[in-house]
Amino acid sequence: MDALIKKQLVKKGAEAILYRGSFLGFDVIIKERIPKKYRSAKMDEYVRRFRTIHEAKLLISARKAGIPTPFVYFVNKEKSLIVMDYIKGDLVKELVHQMSKEERENVFYKIGSLIAKLHVNGMVHGDLTTSNMIMLNNTVYFIDFGLGGYTVELEDRGVDLHLMFRALESTHYQVYAECKSLIERGYESVAGKDLAFKVLERVKEIRRRGRYVSGKITY
């Protein structure tokens, strides 16, 4: 751990703190899960350790499956800490409205194909938004697998895509329809027509389910 140096606070979230730093001469992001006082000390340690190991495994599994993710350099179970490569790009969220139509077509088709690649390899991301995607040298990197999991359930795949579409609709509503269509096409290009149809039908069902609660629109 002497080779690990924290240099700059990047983000403080509800579950973890992100730092910029260096590790063995590499620029890294350090993700450290913070203790929660509402849990017993023993339970808190177990939860943070489990989630840290689980996220690191997902990052590695996704990378092996061909999804660009930060390279995991080191995991400290005792401190619930992951050291990973710092991707020196820009959040897709910040680039969407600067892109030409042609660039958007390329990027969102690619995003759809990467989501499908994740799904057909038995994983879901759990928090698919353009804030969890980084563009670098025409490559889209998926980051933050803290809510992800290993699953082949249709419902889980549908929820994954549903969250992506909801994020697009709320954050990039001007180009929502265009980007949604591109993601669907990219998804089908990898998942195949049969699986893509089933997952997208489940997305529609999930959206219908969430639209009304006691007769009131929920979003």
Buried (B, 14 or more C-beta within 10 A) or exposed (E): EEEBEEEEEBEEEEBBBBBBBBBEEBEBBBBBBEEEEEEEEEEBBEBBBEBBBBBBBBBBBBBEBEBBBBBBBBBBEEBBBBBBBBBEBEBBBEBBEEBEEEBBBBBBBBBBBBBBBBBBBEBBBBBBBBBBBBBEEEEBBBBBBBBBBEBEEBEBBBBBBBBBBBBBBEBBEEBBEBBBBBBBBBBBBBBEEEBBEBBBEBBEBBBEEEEEEEEEEEE
